[in-house]
Amino acid sequence: MKRLDQLLANLGYCSRREAKAYLRAHAVTLAAAPTTPLTDPAKKVDPTAVRVDGEPLDHPDGLLLVVNKPHGLTCSHDPREAPLIYELLPERWRTRNPIVTTVGRLDKDTTGLILLTDQTELVHRLTSPKHKVPKIYHATLDRDLDPALIDLFAAGTLQLDGEKVPCAPATLRIVEPRLAELTLIEGKYHQVRRMFAAVGNHVTALHRVTFGELSLADLPPGQWRELPPDYFG
C-alpha cells in the first residue's frame, strides 16, 4: 500500500504538491468503486487497483526497455548535452521517481542496443564488474584488420592508456576486412574505440548488437520494446 500522492508523483502524473489539484481535475478511482472519486492525497492505496480516467496506472511495477539508440543522442540527464536519449520517451516516463536511466552508456556516436529502466538496483547489478554481461559490438574501422588481433584481444593482456588493469579477454571476429564483431564482458570507458586505437586502428562507426541474451531483432532506430520489469529476476 502506498500514499496516493506519493504514488502519482513516483509514476510521473504530478508532483506531490500538485496532487490535490490533480485529483480534482481527473477521475482517480479504485477498480472496485469506479464511480467514487478519490479526493484524499494521503489515502493508502494498492497501486494495481487505482484507475486514472478509467485506465490502470502506467507501469506501477517499473519500466524496463530495450532501446535502439540512434546516432547523435547522449545517455545523459544534463540538458546541456542535448539531444538526450530520454527525449525518445513519453513525457510522463521522463518525470518518474526513481528516474528512468540507462544501464551503462553508449557514447553520442555509438548506436544500438541499450537498456533503460527506473529500477536503481537493477542498474547497479547489471553494470557491476562482477556480473560480466557479454555484449556484442560491430565496429567499422578505417583500415584493414590484422588477424593477429584475434589472439591479442583473447589473451587478456591488452593495456589501454591510463588503465592499470589490462582488458579482460575479448572475442574478435573479422567479418570483413574493415568490419569487426567484438564480444566484451566488461565496460571500460569508450572501451571498443580505445582497444582498436591501442593497436593503431580507428573506429569510424560503432553499433551494439546484443546485451546478454537480448538483441534488437527488427527494432527500428529510435524505438523501444518493453520487457517485464522482473526480466532479470
N, C-alpha and C positions, 0 to 999 in steps of 0.2 A: 504494500500500500504506500502511496506517495501523496504528498500535498498537491492539490490540483494546480496551484500557481507555479510550484516548482516543476511539475511535470510539463506543463505547457511551455515554460521557459526553456527547459532542457531540450525539448524537441523542436524549438525554433518558432513556435507560434506567436510568442510575445515575450516581453521581459516580465519578471515577477511584479515589477511596479505597474506594468500595463495590464495585469491580469484582470482586475475588476472591470476595466473598460472593455477588454476582450470578451469577457463573459456576457456583458450587456449587448455587445454587437453581434455575437454568434450564438447559435443554438448548441450549447455544450451540455450533453446529457449522458445518462448511463443507458446501456443497451436494454436493461430491464425496465426502464422508465423513460421511453423516448419522448414523451410529451411534457416531462418535468425538467425545466432548465436548471442547471447547476449555477448558483449565484455566489457561493462562499468560496473564495480562493484558497482558504485554509482547509477545506474538506479533504479527508484522506480517501483516495480512490484506487481502484485496481486499474492500471493502465489499459489492460485488454478490454475493459468494459466501457471505456469512455468513447463517446462519439462527438465529433465536431461537425456541425451542419450535416448530420446523418452519416458521416463517414468515420471509420475507425481511425485511431491516431496513426500518424505517419511514422512507421518503423519504430515502435516503442522499445523493441528489444535491441536496437542498434543497427548501424549501417555497415555493410562490408561490400565493396565494389571492386570489380576488375575494370580498369580504365585503359583504353588505348590512347596513350598520351601523344598528342600531335607535336610537331616541331615548333619551337618558339615559346612554349609555356614553361613557367618556372614552378617548382614544387616548394613554394614559399607562401607564408601568410602576410608578407610585407608588401603593402600596396606599391611601394617604390620599385618593386621588382616585376610589376605587371608587364604583360598579361600573365595571370596565375592559373594554374590547373583547376583551382576551385571555382573559377568562373564558369566552368562547364556544368556545374551542378545547379539544381533549383535553389532559389534564394533561401528557402526555409532550411535546407540542409546546411547552408553556409553559416547559419546562426545557432546551430545546435551546441549543446554543452553537455559533455565534453565536445570540443571542436573536432570536426572532420579533418583528418590529416593523412598524409601519405605514409606508407610503410617503406621507409628508406626514401631515397630521392633519385630522380633521373635529371641530369642537367638540362639546361634550356635547349641544347642542340641534339639531345637524345630523344628518340621516340620509343613507343612500345608499351609493354605491359607494366602497369603499376597498380598497387592496391591502395584504396582509400578506405578509411574506417574512423569511427568515433570511439573505438574500443582501445583505450590507452594501454591496457595490459597486453593486448594482442600486438600492438606496435612494438613494445619493448621485447616481447618474446620472439617475434619474427626477425627483429633486427639484431638480436643478441648474437655475438660471435659463437656462442655455444650451439645455436640452433642449426647452423650450416645448411640453409636452404639452397639447393642448386638453382642457379639462374643461367639461362642461355641467352647469349647476345649474338647478333650478326653485325660484324664490323667491316666496313668498306675502307680499304687502305689506299694510300696514294702511290704505292709501288708494290711490285710483286712480293708475295710472301715467301720467306725462306723456309723450306721444310724442316730445317733444323730447329725451328721454333717449337715444333710439336713436343720434342723431348725436353727442351729448355723449360717450357711452361709446365710440363708434367712433373719436373724434378722438384719443384717447390723451393728453388734456390734464387729465383729472380728477385733482385733487390730494387725497390723503387726509390727514387730520390727523396730524401727526407724521412724514410721509413727505417726503423730499427730492426723490424722483423720481416723476413722475406715473404713473398706472396705464397699462399697455400698452393698446393698442386692444382693445376687447371688443365682442362681438356681442350685442346685446339684441333679443329678440323678445317682443312683448307678446302673450301667449296669451289672457289675459282681462284685464279692467280692473285686477285686483289680482294677477295671476299672470304672472310674467316668466320667460323662459328666457334665461339668460346664459351665454355661452361665453367662458372665460378661457384665457389661455396662460401665466399666472403664478400664484403662490400666496402673496400677501402675507397677513399675519396677519388673520384674520377679514375677508378682502377683500370678499366679496359684501355682507355686512352693512354694512361701512364705506362701500362705494360708494353704496349706497342711502341710508345715513344722511347722507352728504355732500350729497345733494340733497333732504333733508328728508323722506325716507320711512323706514319701519321694517319690517324683515323679521320676520314672525311665524312663518314656517316655512321651512326650507331643506333641499333634498334634492339630492344629487349623482347625476346620471343616468348620466354616462359619464366614462371616463378614457381618453383617446386613442380607440382603436377599440373598447375594451371597454365593454359595457353590462351591466346587471343581468339583462336579459330577465325571466324569471319567478321569479328567485331571491327567496325569502321573507326578510323581515327576520330577522336573527339567524343566517342560514345562509350558507354559503360554497360556492364551487366551485373546484376545483383547476385550475391552469394548469401546463403543462410548465415546469420551472424555467428553461429557456432560451427562454421565450416571447418575450422582448425581445431575444434574440440575445446 
